[in-house]
Amino acid sequence: MKEKYLNSTISFITKYKDYSEDEIENMRYSLEGLYLTFTKLIVIFTLAIILGIFKEVIILLLLFNIIRFTGFGFHAKTSLECLITSTLLVIGLPYLILYLEPNKWIMFSLGLMSLIVLAVFAPADTVKRPLPNKKKRLYRKIGTIVIASTFIILSLIIKNNTISYLLITSLIIESIMVSPLIYKIFGQPYRNYLNYKKA
C-alpha cells in the first residue's frame, strides 16, 4: 500500500517536470514521512474514539507538541516502533491517568519529577537532527524549563481536572522521550551532537 502510494504520487508529480535522482529521493522521503504520520494518526484517533478519549488525545497532542518543540527527544527508527511507542504514550498513559483520577498533588509531584528530568536531559537530539550549537541547546533547555514550569503552575490553577491531568501527562511523555533510557531501549545513540562533524 505504501509503495503503491509513493510510486503513483511520484509518477504523477514527475509527469509534468523533470527532476534529478536526488530530488526524487528527497521527494520520496518526504512523502513517506507524510504517509506514516497520516496512517499512525488514523490508528491513534480510532483507538481514542473507541476508548472515548478523542477530545483528550487531541488536547494532549497539542500540549505535547508545545513542549516537544523545545525539548526535542527520541524518534523511532521504524514505523512499527513509532506506532507502538505513540500508542502506549499518547493513548495508554492518558487513559490510565484519566481512569485512576489521581489527586492534584500526586500529579504535581509527577510534574516536578518530569521537570527535573527535562532540566537535566533536554534538549535531546537524534542522529538525523543533532544539536551541535551550544548556545541553541542552552536556549532550548531554558525554553523547555519555562514551558514545563508554566504547565505545572497551570495544572494547579485550572479547575478542570482533565486539563490539569493532560498538562502533566504531556510533561511525563516528554520526560520519557528525552531520557537516555528510551534511547538505550531502542538501541539508539544519545547526545549525538558530540559526534557531529560539519561537512
C-alpha positions in Angstrom: 0.0 0.0 0.0 2.7 2.4 1.0 4.9 1.7 -2.1 1.8 2.0 -4.4 1.0 5.4 -2.9 4.7 6.6 -3.2 5.2 5.3 -6.7 1.9 6.7 -8.0 2.4 10.1 -6.3 5.9 10.5 -7.6 4.9 9.3 -11.1 2.2 12.0 -11.1 4.5 14.8 -9.9 7.3 13.9 -12.3 4.9 13.6 -15.3 5.0 17.4 -15.8 8.6 18.2 -14.9 12.0 16.6 -14.9 13.6 16.0 -11.5 17.1 14.8 -10.6 17.6 11.5 -8.8 18.4 13.4 -5.6 15.2 15.5 -5.9 13.1 12.4 -6.4 14.8 10.7 -3.4 14.1 13.7 -1.2 10.5 13.7 -2.5 10.1 10.1 -1.7 11.5 10.6 1.8 9.0 13.5 2.5 6.1 11.6 1.1 6.9 8.6 3.1 7.0 10.7 6.3 3.6 12.1 5.4 2.2 8.7 4.8 3.5 7.2 8.0 2.3 10.2 10.1 -1.2 10.0 8.5 -1.6 6.2 9.0 -0.3 6.4 12.5 -2.8 9.2 13.4 -5.6 7.1 11.9 -4.7 4.2 14.3 -4.3 6.6 17.3 -7.5 8.5 16.6 -9.5 5.3 16.0 -8.3 3.9 19.4 -9.1 7.2 21.1 -12.6 7.2 19.7 -13.2 3.6 20.8 -11.9 4.4 24.3 -13.9 7.6 24.5 -10.9 9.9 24.9 -10.7 11.5 21.4 -11.0 15.1 22.6 -8.5 14.4 25.4 -6.0 12.9 22.9 -6.3 16.0 20.7 -5.6 18.3 23.6 -2.7 16.1 24.8 -1.1 16.1 21.3 -1.3 19.9 21.2 0.3 20.3 24.6 2.9 17.7 23.9 4.0 19.4 20.7 4.5 22.6 22.5 7.0 21.1 25.0 8.4 18.9 22.2 9.3 21.9 20.1 12.0 23.0 22.6 12.8 19.6 24.3 13.1 17.5 21.1 13.6 13.9 22.0 13.6 10.3 20.8 12.4 9.4 17.3 11.7 5.7 16.4 13.7 4.2 13.6 10.8 2.2 12.1 7.1 2.9 11.6 6.2 0.0 13.8 8.4 1.2 16.7 6.8 4.7 16.3 3.3 3.3 16.3 3.9 1.2 19.4 5.5 4.0 21.5 3.0 6.5 20.3 0.1 4.3 21.2 1.4 3.5 24.6 2.3 7.0 25.5 -0.5 9.0 23.7 -3.3 6.6 24.3 -2.3 4.2 27.1 -0.8 6.8 29.6 -3.6 9.4 29.5 -6.3 6.7 29.5 -4.7 5.2 32.7 -4.4 8.6 34.4 -7.9 9.7 33.5 -9.2 6.3 34.7 -7.3 6.5 38.0 -8.0 10.2 38.6 -5.1 10.8 41.0 -5.3 13.9 43.1 -3.7 17.2 42.0 -0.8 16.8 44.5 0.2 13.4 43.0 0.1 14.9 39.6 2.1 17.9 40.9 4.7 15.5 42.2 4.9 13.8 38.8 5.1 17.2 37.1 8.1 18.2 39.3 9.9 14.9 38.6 9.3 15.4 34.9 10.6 19.0 35.2 13.8 17.7 36.8 14.3 15.1 34.1 13.7 17.8 31.4 16.1 20.2 33.1 18.8 17.6 33.1 18.3 15.9 29.7 16.5 18.3 27.4 17.0 19.0 24.6 17.7 15.5 23.4 18.8 15.2 19.8 18.8 12.4 17.2 21.3 11.1 14.7 19.3 12.8 11.9 18.9 16.1 13.9 21.9 16.7 16.1 22.1 19.9 18.1 25.8 20.9 17.8 25.3 24.6 18.6 25.9 25.0 22.4 24.0 28.3 22.6 21.0 26.9 20.8 21.0 23.9 23.2 21.0 26.3 26.1 18.1 28.3 24.7 16.1 25.2 24.1 16.8 23.9 27.6 15.7 27.2 29.2 12.6 27.2 26.9 11.8 23.7 28.0 12.1 24.5 31.7 9.9 27.7 31.3 7.2 25.8 29.4 7.3 22.8 31.8 7.1 25.2 34.8 4.2 27.0 33.2 2.3 23.7 32.6 2.8 22.7 36.3 1.5 26.1 37.5 -1.4 25.9 35.2 -2.2 22.4 36.4 -2.6 23.8 39.9 -4.6 26.8 38.9 -7.0 25.3 36.4 -10.1 23.9 38.0 -10.8 21.4 35.1 -9.2 18.2 36.3 -9.0 16.7 32.8 -6.9 19.7 31.5 -4.7 19.5 34.6 -4.1 15.8 34.1 -3.3 16.4 30.4 -0.8 19.2 31.1 1.2 17.0 33.4 0.8 13.9 31.2 2.4 15.9 28.3 5.4 16.6 30.6 5.6 12.9 31.6 5.7 11.8 28.0 8.3 14.4 27.0 10.5 13.5 30.0 10.4 9.9 28.8 11.3 11.0 25.2 14.4 12.9 26.3 15.7 10.4 28.8 18.7 8.3 27.9 16.8 5.1 28.9 14.4 5.2 25.9 17.4 5.7 23.6 19.0 2.7 25.2 15.9 0.5 25.0 15.6 1.1 21.2 19.4 0.9 20.6 19.9 4.5 19.5 22.9 6.8 20.3 22.4 9.6 22.8 23.9 13.1 22.7 24.5 12.9 19.0 25.9 16.4 18.9 29.1 15.1 20.5 29.8 13.1 17.3 28.6 15.8 14.9 31.1 16.9 12.3 30.4 19.6 9.8 30.6 18.5 6.2 
